[in-house]
Amino acid sequence: VLRPIAVGISQIKYFKIFNRWGQMVFSSTNPNLGWDGKISGVMQPTGTYVWVVEAIDFKGDKIFLKGVSTLIR
């Protein structure tokens, strides 16, 4: 399961994952939820997926991070 680890974060505005065609495959505002590698119950193929997260830390500052993860089956 791919999910953000919210250390020092008071609120997650969004956590989104996109496939290589730009289709959003997962979205959540709950830091305890993550993507299990499926879309509508269908296992997705091995590949690279882009994630983005926007959050607010305990000082009230906005944090925006992005990266890539590789799904291996």
Buried (B, 14 or more C-beta within 10 A) or exposed (E): EBBBEBEEBEEBEEBBBBBEEEEEBBEBEEBEBBBEBEBEEEEBEEEEBBBBBBBBBEEEEEEEEEEEEEBEE
